[in-house]
């Protein structure tokens, strides 16, 4: 889903130059990652799982498993937020450190201090294991993920207030296309979020979600899960997905699957899935 968000974004930029669709500046990390992380967020929604988390026998994921996931993860989501914040705080402190003080020991001590100050103790994922910090092209980059996650929650809040649901909502795609995707990097990240949601970017939506009790989350998610199960049971199953495009899955010189030759998107996916299973079975 994450990479599909990037693909949808860059495939729908409609500007007079390819420079508006490049990954480099002025395209920001926050802008690019908002598109991918928004799609990531759908996978955790109970109604999305009710529709798409299907066994090979065609059975939807049981509610008990969804509820178990919520109980096991929701109380601890604040730790993920703290873990994200720790990275840019560490990088800022590191690059502000006087050059004469920069040693291996001082860097390790600084990482431990930031983890303790922000995460409440040494992290299960040490800061110095975060690859972005160690890579020249991704240094001073990670704060973009924090801003993008803020944008994800604000965007989700907007859709839920306007439409009451996101999964399979036919108005979500056009809204994203017009507000987020078509402009490319002709608009800065903060303006894009403001244009779609009607409000400046804040962390309020993210914090409000973290403040919800497990019981409230279970109640909301159970309602959306039941509604989606009922909807899926009452209608004919989807037999095809029309993306209005041709997709070829290629490995070197070999064409593994092709929507034009294999009968459509779902048939192409099935053929590719069978190829992967066969290849890994041999391995």
C-alpha positions as CSV (number, residue, x, y, z in Angstrom):
1,X,0.0,0.0,0.0
2,X,2.8,2.4,0.8
3,X,4.5,2.2,-2.6
4,X,1.1,2.2,-4.2
5,X,0.5,5.6,-2.6
6,X,3.7,6.9,-4.2
7,X,2.6,5.5,-7.5
8,X,-0.8,7.0,-7.4
9,X,0.6,10.4,-6.5
10,X,3.3,10.6,-9.2
11,X,1.0,9.1,-11.8
12,X,-1.6,11.8,-11.3
13,X,0.5,14.9,-11.3
14,X,-0.7,17.1,-14.2
15,X,1.7,20.0,-14.7
16,X,3.4,21.4,-17.8
17,X,6.9,20.0,-16.9
18,X,8.2,16.7,-15.5
19,X,10.2,18.7,-13.0
20,X,6.9,19.0,-11.0
21,X,6.9,15.2,-10.5
22,X,10.5,14.6,-9.5
23,X,11.6,13.3,-6.1
24,X,14.2,16.0,-5.6
25,X,13.7,19.5,-4.3
26,X,11.3,21.3,-4.2
27,X,9.3,18.0,-3.6
28,X,9.5,17.6,0.2
29,X,9.7,14.4,2.1
30,X,6.6,15.3,4.0
31,X,4.6,15.8,0.8
32,X,5.7,12.6,-0.8
33,X,5.4,10.5,2.3
34,X,1.9,11.8,3.2
35,X,0.6,10.2,0.0
36,X,2.1,6.7,0.8
37,X,1.4,6.8,4.5
38,X,-2.2,7.7,4.0
39,X,-2.7,4.5,2.1
40,X,-0.7,2.6,4.8
41,X,-3.3,3.8,7.3
42,X,-6.2,2.1,5.6
43,X,-4.8,-1.3,6.2
44,X,-5.4,-0.8,10.0
45,X,-9.0,0.1,9.5
46,X,-11.5,-2.6,10.6
47,X,-13.8,-2.0,7.6
48,X,-10.8,-2.3,5.2
49,X,-9.8,-5.6,6.8
50,X,-13.4,-6.8,6.7
51,X,-13.4,-6.3,2.9
52,X,-9.8,-7.1,1.9
53,X,-8.2,-9.3,4.7
54,X,-9.6,-12.4,3.1
55,X,-8.4,-16.0,3.6
56,X,-7.7,-18.3,0.6
57,X,-11.1,-19.8,1.3
58,X,-12.7,-16.4,0.8
59,X,-13.5,-15.8,4.5
60,X,-13.2,-12.4,6.0
61,X,-10.9,-11.9,9.0
62,X,-12.8,-12.6,12.2
63,X,-13.7,-9.6,14.4
64,X,-12.0,-11.3,17.3
65,X,-8.6,-11.0,15.5
66,X,-9.3,-7.3,14.7
67,X,-10.2,-6.6,18.3
68,X,-7.1,-8.4,19.6
69,X,-4.9,-6.3,17.4
70,X,-6.5,-3.1,18.7
71,X,-6.1,-4.1,22.3
72,X,-2.5,-5.1,21.7
73,X,-1.5,-1.9,19.8
74,X,-3.6,1.1,20.6
75,X,-2.4,1.7,24.1
76,X,1.2,1.8,22.9
77,X,0.8,4.0,19.8
78,X,2.2,7.0,21.7
79,X,5.5,5.2,21.9
80,X,5.6,5.1,18.1
81,X,5.1,8.8,18.1
82,X,7.9,9.4,20.6
83,X,10.1,7.1,18.6
84,X,9.5,9.2,15.4
85,X,10.1,12.4,17.3
86,X,13.4,11.2,18.8
87,X,15.1,10.9,15.4
88,X,14.9,14.6,14.3
89,X,15.6,15.8,17.8
90,X,18.8,13.7,17.9
91,X,19.8,15.0,14.4
92,X,19.3,18.6,15.4
93,X,21.3,18.2,18.5
94,X,24.1,16.3,16.6
95,X,24.5,19.0,13.9
96,X,24.4,21.7,16.5
97,X,27.2,20.1,18.5
98,X,30.5,22.0,18.3
99,X,32.9,20.2,15.9
100,X,35.6,19.8,18.6
101,X,33.1,17.9,20.7
102,X,32.2,15.4,18.0
103,X,33.5,12.0,19.0
104,X,32.2,8.5,18.8
105,X,31.6,8.5,22.6
106,X,29.8,11.9,22.6
107,X,27.5,10.9,19.7
108,X,26.5,7.7,21.6
109,X,26.0,9.6,24.8
110,X,23.8,12.1,22.9
111,X,21.7,9.4,21.4
112,X,21.2,7.8,24.8
113,X,20.2,11.2,26.3
114,X,17.6,12.0,23.5
115,X,16.1,8.5,23.9
116,X,15.8,9.0,27.6
117,X,14.4,12.5,27.4
118,X,11.8,11.8,24.7
119,X,11.1,8.1,25.0
120,X,11.4,7.7,28.7
121,X,14.4,5.4,28.5
122,X,16.7,3.6,26.1
123,X,14.9,2.6,23.0
124,X,14.3,-1.0,21.8
125,X,15.4,0.5,18.4
126,X,18.5,2.5,19.2
127,X,18.7,5.8,17.4
128,X,22.0,5.0,15.8
129,X,20.4,2.0,14.1
130,X,18.1,4.2,12.1
131,X,19.5,4.1,8.6
132,X,18.4,7.6,7.6
133,X,20.8,9.1,10.1
134,X,23.8,7.2,8.6
135,X,23.0,7.9,5.0
136,X,24.2,11.2,3.4
137,X,21.1,11.4,1.1
138,X,18.6,10.8,3.9
139,X,20.2,12.7,6.8
140,X,18.0,15.5,8.2
141,X,15.2,13.7,6.5
142,X,13.2,12.0,9.2
143,X,11.3,14.9,10.4
144,X,9.4,14.7,7.1
145,X,7.9,11.4,8.3
146,X,6.6,13.1,11.4
147,X,5.0,15.9,9.4
148,X,3.6,13.4,7.0
149,X,2.0,11.4,9.8
150,X,0.5,14.6,11.1
151,X,-0.9,15.2,7.6
152,X,-2.3,11.6,7.4
153,X,-4.3,12.0,10.6
154,X,-5.6,15.4,9.7
155,X,-6.6,14.1,6.2
156,X,-8.3,11.1,7.7
157,X,-10.1,13.3,10.2
158,X,-11.3,15.5,7.3
159,X,-12.7,12.6,5.3
160,X,-14.3,11.0,8.3
161,X,-16.1,14.2,9.3
162,X,-17.2,14.9,5.7
163,X,-18.1,11.4,4.5
164,X,-18.2,9.2,7.7
165,X,-16.0,6.5,6.1
166,X,-12.9,6.1,3.9
167,X,-12.7,2.5,2.7
168,X,-14.2,2.2,-0.8
169,X,-15.4,5.8,-0.6
170,X,-15.6,6.9,-4.3
171,X,-15.1,10.6,-3.3
172,X,-11.8,10.1,-1.7
173,X,-9.8,9.5,-4.9
174,X,-11.0,12.6,-6.7
175,X,-10.4,14.7,-3.7
176,X,-6.9,13.5,-3.3
177,X,-6.3,13.9,-7.0
178,X,-7.4,17.5,-7.2
179,X,-5.9,18.7,-3.9
180,X,-2.8,16.6,-3.4
181,X,-1.7,14.9,-6.6
182,X,-2.4,17.1,-9.6
183,X,-0.3,20.2,-8.4
184,X,2.9,18.2,-7.9
185,X,5.5,20.3,-6.2
186,X,4.1,23.5,-7.5
187,X,2.5,23.8,-4.1
188,X,4.4,23.4,-0.8
189,X,3.3,20.7,1.6
190,X,1.7,22.9,4.2
191,X,-0.4,24.7,1.6
192,X,-1.6,21.3,0.1
193,X,-2.8,20.1,3.5
194,X,-4.5,23.4,4.2
195,X,-6.2,23.3,0.8
196,X,-7.6,19.8,1.3
197,X,-8.6,19.9,4.9
198,X,-9.4,23.6,5.2
199,X,-7.1,24.1,8.2
200,X,-3.4,24.6,8.8
201,X,-1.4,21.5,9.7
202,X,-1.4,20.6,13.4
203,X,-0.9,17.5,15.4
204,X,-4.4,17.8,16.9
205,X,-6.0,14.9,14.9
206,X,-3.1,12.6,15.8
207,X,-3.2,13.5,19.5
208,X,-7.0,13.1,19.6
209,X,-6.7,9.6,18.2
210,X,-4.0,8.7,20.8
211,X,-6.3,10.0,23.6
212,X,-9.1,7.7,22.7
213,X,-9.7,4.8,25.1
214,X,-9.4,1.3,23.9
215,X,-13.1,0.8,24.6
216,X,-14.1,3.7,22.3
217,X,-11.8,2.5,19.5
218,X,-13.3,-1.0,19.8
219,X,-16.8,0.4,19.6
220,X,-16.1,2.6,16.5
221,X,-14.2,-0.1,14.7
222,X,-16.8,-2.8,15.5
223,X,-19.5,-0.6,13.9
224,X,-17.5,0.0,10.8
225,X,-16.5,-3.7,10.6
226,X,-20.1,-4.9,10.9
227,X,-21.3,-2.4,8.3
228,X,-18.7,-3.5,5.8
229,X,-19.4,-7.2,6.4
230,X,-23.2,-6.5,5.9
231,X,-22.5,-4.6,2.7
232,X,-20.2,-7.3,1.3
233,X,-22.8,-10.0,2.1
234,X,-25.6,-8.1,0.5
235,X,-24.0,-7.4,-2.9
236,X,-22.3,-9.4,-5.6
237,X,-18.6,-9.9,-5.1
238,X,-16.2,-7.7,-7.1
239,X,-15.1,-9.6,-10.1
240,X,-12.7,-7.1,-11.6
241,X,-10.8,-3.9,-10.9
242,X,-10.7,-1.4,-13.8
243,X,-7.7,1.0,-13.4
244,X,-8.1,2.3,-17.0
245,X,-4.5,1.3,-17.7
246,X,-2.3,-1.6,-18.9
247,X,0.0,-3.2,-16.4
248,X,2.9,-5.5,-17.3
249,X,4.8,-7.3,-14.6
250,X,8.3,-7.9,-16.0
251,X,11.4,-9.7,-14.6
252,X,14.3,-9.0,-16.9
253,X,13.3,-10.1,-20.4
254,X,10.4,-12.2,-19.1
255,X,6.9,-10.9,-19.0
256,X,5.3,-12.5,-16.0
257,X,1.8,-11.1,-16.4
258,X,0.0,-8.6,-18.5
259,X,-3.5,-7.2,-18.1
260,X,-3.9,-7.0,-21.9
261,X,-3.2,-10.7,-22.3
262,X,-4.4,-12.2,-19.1
263,X,-8.0,-10.9,-18.9
264,X,-7.8,-8.0,-16.5
265,X,-6.3,-6.8,-13.3
266,X,-7.4,-9.5,-10.9
267,X,-6.4,-12.3,-13.3
268,X,-3.0,-10.6,-13.7
269,X,-2.5,-10.5,-10.0
270,X,-3.5,-14.2,-9.7
271,X,-1.0,-15.2,-12.4
272,X,1.8,-13.2,-10.7
273,X,0.9,-14.7,-7.3
274,X,1.1,-18.2,-8.8
275,X,4.5,-17.3,-10.3
276,X,5.9,-16.1,-6.9
277,X,4.6,-19.2,-5.1
278,X,6.2,-21.5,-7.7
279,X,9.5,-19.6,-7.6
280,X,9.7,-19.6,-3.8
281,X,8.6,-23.2,-3.6
282,X,11.6,-24.1,-5.8
283,X,13.9,-22.0,-3.7
